[in-house]
Amino acid sequence: MNKAESRPEQYQDTRERILLTGEQLIRGRGFSALGLSEILAAAEVPKGSFYHYFQSKEGFGVALLERYFDDYHARAGALLGNRAVPVRSRLLTYFSNWRQVAADSACHDVCLAVKLAAEVSDLSEPMRLALDRGMLRITTQIAECLRAAQAEGSFPASTDAQELAESLYGMWVGASLLTKTRRDLRPLDLAYRQTEALLHS
């Protein structure tokens, strides 16, 4: 069995392998500090293969974010759309899972979108737009869940669901950055308690 055949199936596609390897490296190093040669060496692909799939490192960054958000929205959708669970419980589980990711990594790991938002928004307009589109999809998912709670009568109909969704998401993004900076879960714990209060019917 050769080296390529020994890789898991997810690594068989070269484009996917580059994206997956790049995400793993960027989570640790950031986007700007990571050289293209490092990505290619870790992914074990030649430079020509990279440019077959991506026009530039910036184009790679956009594709990376689109891939990340597609996966994220699928997972969030499965949780937030689970009608077997009360809507408030779905939302609290979503945010509890967010906190758990940070706890499991001793506050080092935050979601890729949060990590890159502060870094690349001023450096790359295409990547900023990809972040904006992806984050808007997240707040829309949260808002749809809130509207479901309003429809079932478990949450006040007078609340603007989209505004609350954006407020909650913004609070958690900020808390994630503080948690990463302080290496302390307290900002996320405070965000969770505030979320419980805001979602109280």
Secondary structure, 3 states (H helix, E strand, C coil): CCHHHHCCHHHCCHHHHHHHHHHHHHHHHCCCCCCHHHHHHHHCCCHHHHHHHCCCHHHHHHHHHHHHHHHHHHHHHHHHCCCCCCHHHHHHHHHHHHHHHHHHCCCCCCCHHHHHHHHHCCCCHHHHHHHHHHHHHHHHHHHHHHHHHHHCCCCCCCCCHHHHHHHHHHHHHHHHHHHHHHCCCHHHHHHHHHHHHHCCC
